[in-house]
Amino acid sequence: MAEEVFMDIPQVERMAKAFNTFGETLDAVSRVLQGIVMTLRVSAFLTLGGGAAAAVWLDRIQKNMKRMADKMRELSGDVNDAIRAYRDGDLSGSRRFV
């Protein structure tokens, strides 16, 4: 027996917006970390290598932040695509069962 699919569109739109906002926040954190890494690399000579070690550690964190920011924006786009498909009735899939 077929089950009805229901989507609370306003709630899902808020979820997509939250993913996008989280992605923007992670991107801002990534940019700040990138600036800190650059500062630590420049000051590595003065800190006798301690700054360079911290820069390497923070650089790995920064790359992960950037990757997660991209993933959050991708999820936001995927959720928006799902909303569009639900709202439009996804006629391309329903034609198979005519």
N, C-alpha and C positions, 0 to 999 in steps of 0.2 A: 504494500500500500504506500502511495506517495505521501510524503510529509511536506507540510508547508514550510517554506523558508521565510524567516522574518528578520529584518534588520532595522534597528532603531537608528535611522540615518543621522539625526542630530548628535546622538551620543557617539556614533562611530566617527563623525566629522570632528568632534572634539578630541577623540583619540588620535586621529591623523594629525591634528594641529599640535597635540602634545608631543607626538613623535618628532614633528618638525622643529618645535621649540627646543626639545631636548638635543636634537642634532645641532642646532645653532649654538646652544650653550656649550656643548662639547667642542664645537669648532672654535669658539672663543677661548676656552681653556687650552686647547691645542696651540693656538697662536701665542698665548701668554707663555706656555711652556717652551715654545720654540724661541721666544725672546730670552728667556732665562737660560736656555741651553747655549745660545750664542754668547751671552754675557759670561757664562762660566768658561766657555772655550777661550774667550779673549783673555780672561783673568787667570787661565791655567798656569801661566808662567809665574805669576805672583803668589799663587797658592801652592807651589811646588807639586803640581799634579793632582791635588785634591779636587780642584775645580773640574779638571778634565774627567776624573772618575765620576763625579756627580753629573757632569754633562752627559756622559754615556748612559748612565742610569735613567736620567730624565728624558733623554732622546728616545729611549725605548718606550717609555710611558707616553710621550707625545705622539709617537707613531700609532700606538694603540688608540689614543683618544681620537685622532684623525680618522682612523678606520671605523671606529664606532660612530662618529658623527656622520660619516657617509652612509653607514648602515641604517641609522635612524631616519635620515632623509629618504633613503630607499624604501623603508617600511612605510613612511608617510605617503609616498607616491603609490605604493602597492595598495594601501588602504583606500586612498582616493580612487584608484582604478576599480576596486571592488565596489565602492559606492556607486560609481558611474554605471558599472555593469548591472548592479541591482536596480538602480533607478530606471535605466533604459530597458529593463526587462531581458537583456541579453538575448536578443532575437536570433543571433547566429546559432546559439546552442539549441534553442527551442525548435528550430526548423528541422532538426534531425528526427523529431518525434511526430511529424505531421503525417 
